Structure formats: C-alpha cells, structure tokens
Amino acid sequence: GTLSFLIDGRWLDAPRGSFVLVPGGMTHDFENRSSTRAGALNFSVPGGFEEHMPGIADWFRQHPPGDAR
C-alpha cells in the first residue's frame, strides 16, 4: 500500500519501498488514505521520546483524528 506523510505542512505519498526522512523538530504525521493495507518501520534516533508516549496517547484520545487533509 501507500502511506501519506505530512512533513512540515506538506503531504507526500510514499508507496511500498519508499524511504522517508523527517528531520528532528519538524511537524509530522502519517496515514493510510487507501483501502489497501500499508505499514511502516519507524526509527527515532536519538531515542528518549518514549517517556512522552502515554501523554501523546492521551492527547489523541481527547482529540480523535478528523480529516487532516
């Protein structure tokens, strides 16, 4: 499938096999806009953000995704 990535205000379609680099500190998001299953392998270097994940998950529970396009 194809994933769409939001990188600093611009959407980029990334078909299977793509490499996407999001520089640190940049606003980013991703979504599968198709009915075909798609996946991504994500590396965050350096690490350390993991301790913030519970707060991030809480924020998304309070602000369910809408139409981000």
Number of C-alpha atoms within 10 A of each C-alpha: 14 20 21 17 19 19 17 13 11 11 14 13 16 17 12 12 9 10 9 13 8 14 10 10 7 11 12 15 14 16 14 16 13 11 8 9 10 14 11 14 5 8 8 10 8 7 8 8 9 10 9 9 10 9 11 12 11 10 11 10 10 9 9 8 8 6 5 8 6
